[in-house]
């Protein structure tokens, strides 16, 4: 699911060499929608705020933390659609 949106990490490994991971490709419109949802949600939605703050406090760059939150939000949305449930904040 995350590779369709373009937020799945790709590895550039060869033999014993471990290359850098990067994200690329995917569909622009869902990726942009997830990005804006995370920017709005990291300040208001407690679940994303905890994840984002934990990553930034562990010295991850802010963009990396945002992409990780995008992926987590996509997983939650996908699971809700699979189970035909409505999201309720408790």
N, CA, C and O of each residue as an XYZ file, in Angstrom:
360
protein
N       0.822     -1.196      0.000
C       0.000      0.000      0.000
C       0.864      1.258      0.000
O       0.581      2.219     -0.715
N       1.910      1.239      0.801
C       2.739      2.441      0.889
C       3.555      2.671     -0.378
O       3.931      3.807     -0.666
N       3.836      1.613     -1.141
C       4.583      1.822     -2.380
C       3.707      2.464     -3.453
O       4.218      3.166     -4.325
N       2.401      2.235     -3.403
C       1.490      2.877     -4.353
C       1.484      4.385     -4.126
O       1.451      5.165     -5.078
N       1.515      4.783     -2.866
C       1.512      6.206     -2.525
C       2.898      6.816     -2.698
O       3.027      8.022     -2.905
N       3.931      5.985     -2.615
C       5.290      6.481     -2.813
C       6.005      6.825     -1.527
O       6.874      7.696     -1.522
N       5.659      6.156     -0.426
C       6.341      6.428      0.837
C       7.018      5.182      1.390
O       7.362      5.134      2.570
N       7.212      4.175      0.545
C       7.915      2.965      0.977
C       9.412      3.160      0.755
O       9.816      3.647     -0.301
N      10.235      2.793      1.722
C      11.682      2.958      1.547
C      12.258      1.900      0.610
O      11.920      0.721      0.711
N      13.122      2.326     -0.293
C      13.835      1.427     -1.193
C      15.297      1.400     -0.779
O      15.886      2.433     -0.460
N      15.866      0.217     -0.788
C      17.261      0.068     -0.384
C      18.151     -0.013     -1.619
O      17.764     -0.587     -2.637
N      19.334      0.562     -1.522
C      20.326      0.463     -2.591
C      21.508     -0.338     -2.055
O      22.598      0.195     -1.845
N      21.268     -1.629     -1.839
C      22.290     -2.509     -1.302
C      22.931     -3.303     -2.433
O      22.304     -3.581     -3.456
N      24.183     -3.658     -2.226
C      24.902     -4.481     -3.182
C      25.963     -5.267     -2.425
O      26.913     -4.692     -1.895
N      25.796     -6.575     -2.379
C      26.769     -7.393     -1.660
C      26.795     -7.045     -0.185
O      25.766     -7.076      0.490
N      27.982     -6.712      0.313
C      28.122     -6.334      1.719
C      27.869     -4.847      1.944
O      27.761     -4.401      3.086
N      27.775     -4.085      0.867
C      27.581     -2.642      0.979
C      26.119     -2.343      1.292
O      25.211     -2.822      0.613
N      25.915     -1.551      2.321
C      24.564     -1.122      2.660
C      24.410      0.324      2.226
O      25.030      1.224      2.793
N      23.574      0.541      1.211
C      23.368      1.884      0.685
C      22.323      2.640      1.475
O      21.796      2.152      2.475
N      22.035      3.834      1.008
C      21.030      4.666      1.670
C      19.641      4.238      1.245
O      19.442      3.744      0.136
N      18.691      4.430      2.130
C      17.288      4.174      1.815
C      16.663      5.486      1.342
O      17.014      6.563      1.823
N      15.744      5.379      0.407
C      15.077      6.576     -0.095
C      13.676      6.205     -0.524
O      13.370      5.032     -0.738
N      12.826      7.208     -0.648
C      11.471      6.993     -1.133
C      11.341      7.708     -2.467
O      11.955      8.750     -2.693
N      10.533      7.134     -3.343
C      10.339      7.752     -4.649
C       9.104      7.168     -5.303
O       8.554      6.164     -4.848
N       8.680      7.808     -6.371
C       7.575      7.304     -7.163
C       6.241      7.429     -6.453
O       6.093      8.189     -5.496
N       5.293      6.681     -6.931
C       3.967      6.686     -6.326
C       3.076      7.774     -6.894
O       3.473      8.548     -7.765
N       1.884      7.807     -6.385
C       0.896      8.773     -6.855
C       0.973     10.048     -6.027
O       1.018     10.017     -4.797
N       0.986     11.156     -6.732
C       1.220     12.446     -6.092
C       0.036     12.915     -5.244
O       0.236     13.425     -4.141
N      -1.167     12.754     -5.729
C      -2.337     13.295     -5.027
C      -2.540     12.638     -3.658
O      -2.729     13.356     -2.676
N      -2.510     11.291     -3.550
C      -2.641     10.719     -2.199
C      -1.462     11.059     -1.290
O      -1.638     11.236     -0.085
N      -0.262     11.152     -1.863
C       0.912     11.502     -1.054
C       0.785     12.920     -0.516
O       1.092     13.172      0.649
N       0.335     13.846     -1.356
C       0.135     15.228     -0.908
C      -0.958     15.315      0.157
O      -0.838     16.077      1.116
N      -2.025     14.531     -0.015
C      -3.110     14.538      0.973
C      -2.621     14.000      2.316
O      -2.965     14.548      3.364
N      -1.825     12.937      2.294
C      -1.276     12.397      3.541
C      -0.330     13.394      4.195
O      -0.331     13.551      5.416
N       0.476     14.067      3.381
C       1.429     15.043      3.911
C       0.697     16.170      4.642
O       1.072     16.544      5.753
N      -0.345     16.702      4.014
C      -1.093     17.787      4.641
C      -1.850     17.302      5.877
O      -1.983     18.039      6.854
N      -2.345     16.061      5.834
C      -3.041     15.509      7.000
C      -2.092     15.359      8.181
O      -2.475     15.611      9.323
N      -0.859     14.951      7.913
C       0.118     14.796      8.995
C       0.535     16.159      9.530
O       0.691     16.319     10.741
N       0.719     17.142      8.658
C       1.086     18.473      9.136
C       0.015     19.042     10.058
O       0.325     19.675     11.067
N      -1.241     18.814      9.707
C      -2.325     19.292     10.566
C      -2.476     18.412     11.803
O      -2.764     18.910     12.891
N      -2.283     17.112     11.638
C      -2.531     16.179     12.728
C      -1.440     16.097     13.766
O      -1.704     15.697     14.900
N      -0.213     16.464     13.412
C       0.874     16.332     14.392
C       0.735     17.332     15.532
O       1.378     17.169     16.569
N      -0.076     18.346     15.368
C      -0.327     19.300     16.443
C      -1.637     19.028     17.170
O      -1.784     19.403     18.334
N      -2.592     18.381     16.504
C      -3.892     18.203     17.117
C      -4.264     16.775     17.451
O      -5.002     16.539     18.407
N      -3.773     15.822     16.688
C      -4.133     14.421     16.870
C      -3.087     13.759     17.756
O      -1.923     13.642     17.372
N      -3.500     13.329     18.935
C      -2.564     12.850     19.962
C      -1.707     11.680     19.478
O      -0.520     11.619     19.797
N      -2.285     10.757     18.718
C      -1.564      9.576     18.230
C      -0.375      9.980     17.357
O       0.731      9.470     17.535
N      -0.606     10.897     16.413
C       0.484     11.358     15.544
C       1.461     12.241     16.297
O       2.663     12.204     16.032
N       0.965     13.026     17.224
C       1.839     13.911     17.999
C       2.854     13.114     18.812
O       4.031     13.472     18.860
N       2.402     12.034     19.453
C       3.311     11.197     20.240
C       4.363     10.563     19.339
O       5.546     10.557     19.679
N       3.943     10.030     18.191
C       4.884      9.400     17.259
C       5.884     10.413     16.720
O       7.086     10.149     16.694
N       5.393     11.566     16.291
C       6.265     12.598     15.727
C       7.274     13.093     16.766
O       8.466     13.198     16.478
N       6.796     13.393     17.967
C       7.689     13.889     19.021
C       8.737     12.850     19.407
O       9.891     13.198     19.655
N       8.345     11.579     19.461
C       9.298     10.528     19.800
C      10.412     10.432     18.756
O      11.583     10.281     19.106
N      10.047     10.519     17.483
C      11.053     10.425     16.425
C      11.986     11.633     16.428
O      13.197     11.483     16.266
N      11.429     12.825     16.611
C      12.255     14.035     16.628
C      13.163     14.044     17.854
O      14.312     14.479     17.771
N      12.658     13.568     18.987
C      13.488     13.497     20.193
C      14.596     12.456     20.077
O      15.595     12.533     20.792
N      14.426     11.482     19.179
C      15.471     10.492     18.913
C      16.378     10.929     17.767
O      17.023     10.098     17.127
N      16.425     12.242     17.509
C      17.339     12.873     16.560
C      17.085     12.485     15.104
O      18.011     12.495     14.294
N      15.850     12.147     14.766
C      15.495     11.951     13.365
C      15.191     13.320     12.764
O      14.631     14.177     13.446
N      15.548     13.538     11.506
C      15.169     14.800     10.863
C      13.645     14.939     10.805
O      12.921     13.944     10.763
N      13.179     16.175     10.804
C      11.734     16.415     10.854
C      11.017     15.848      9.635
O       9.899     15.348      9.760
N      11.637     15.916      8.463
C      11.015     15.352      7.258
C      10.889     13.838      7.363
O       9.891     13.267      6.922
N      11.886     13.186      7.939
C      11.833     11.734      8.125
C      10.703     11.384      9.086
O       9.982     10.410      8.870
N      10.547     12.164     10.135
C       9.468     11.936     11.095
C       8.102     12.140     10.441
O       7.158     11.407     10.736
N       7.993     13.123      9.565
C       6.725     13.371      8.872
C       6.382     12.204      7.958
O       5.230     11.772      7.914
N       7.372     11.686      7.223
C       7.121     10.555      6.323
C       6.749      9.309      7.127
O       5.894      8.534      6.698
N       7.372      9.108      8.278
C       7.012      7.972      9.130
C       5.572      8.105      9.620
O       4.843      7.115      9.684
N       5.165      9.308      9.962
C       3.781      9.546     10.378
C       2.818      9.344      9.210
O       1.708      8.846      9.397
N       3.241      9.729      8.011
C       2.417      9.505      6.824
C       2.168      8.016      6.633
O       1.044      7.593      6.362
N       3.214      7.235      6.775
C       3.083      5.794      6.590
C       2.186      5.186      7.664
O       1.355      4.328      7.365
N       2.345      5.621      8.905
C       1.518      5.111      9.999
C       0.053      5.487      9.781
O      -0.835      4.664     10.004
N      -0.207      6.719      9.349
C      -1.573      7.159      9.080
C      -2.185      6.356      7.936
O      -3.364      6.009      7.984
N      -1.393      6.062      6.911
C      -1.870      5.248      5.794
C      -2.236      3.845      6.265
O      -3.246      3.292      5.830
N      -1.430      3.266      7.147
C      -1.728      1.932      7.677
C      -3.024      1.936      8.480
O      -3.826      1.009      8.368
N      -3.233      2.965      9.284
C      -4.463      3.065     10.077
C      -5.673      3.208      9.160
O      -6.690      2.548      9.372
N      -5.574      4.061      8.146
C      -6.685      4.251      7.200
C      -6.990      2.964      6.443
O      -8.153      2.613      6.247
N      -5.950      2.268      6.022
C      -6.130      1.020      5.286
C      -6.826     -0.025      6.153
O      -7.715     -0.734      5.680
N      -6.426     -0.123      7.421
C      -7.039     -1.089      8.333
C      -8.505     -0.740      8.590
O      -9.348     -1.633      8.674
N      -8.815      0.554      8.716
C     -10.207      0.965      8.926
C     -11.071      0.624      7.716
O     -12.217      0.202      7.867
N     -10.526      0.806      6.525
C     -11.278      0.483      5.308
C     -11.490     -1.018      5.200
O     -12.576     -1.466      4.833
N     -10.456     -1.804      5.518
C     -10.587     -3.260      5.463
C     -11.671     -3.761      6.405
O     -12.462     -4.632      6.043
N     -11.706     -3.212      7.611
C     -12.658     -3.678      8.617
C     -14.002     -2.958      8.538
O     -14.913     -3.255      9.311
N     -14.125     -2.012      7.605
C     -15.359     -1.236      7.415
C     -15.799     -0.593      8.733
O     -16.949     -0.711      9.156
N     -14.843      0.088      9.360
C     -15.095      0.757     10.628
C     -14.958      2.258     10.459
O     -14.368      2.738      9.490
N     -15.505      2.987     11.405
C     -15.402      4.439     11.430
C     -14.397      4.813     12.508
O     -14.382      4.218     13.586
N     -13.562      5.797     12.217
C     -12.549      6.222     13.173
C     -13.196      7.064     14.259
O     -13.901      8.032     13.970
N     -12.952      6.690     15.513
C     -13.488      7.414     16.660
C     -12.335      7.715     17.602
O     -11.605      6.807     18.000
N     -12.166      8.981     17.960
C     -11.127      9.365     18.919
C     -11.652      9.095     20.319
O     -12.746      9.526     20.680
N     -10.852      8.373     21.104
C     -11.268      8.064     22.484
C     -10.501      8.904     23.456
O     -10.707      8.793     24.665
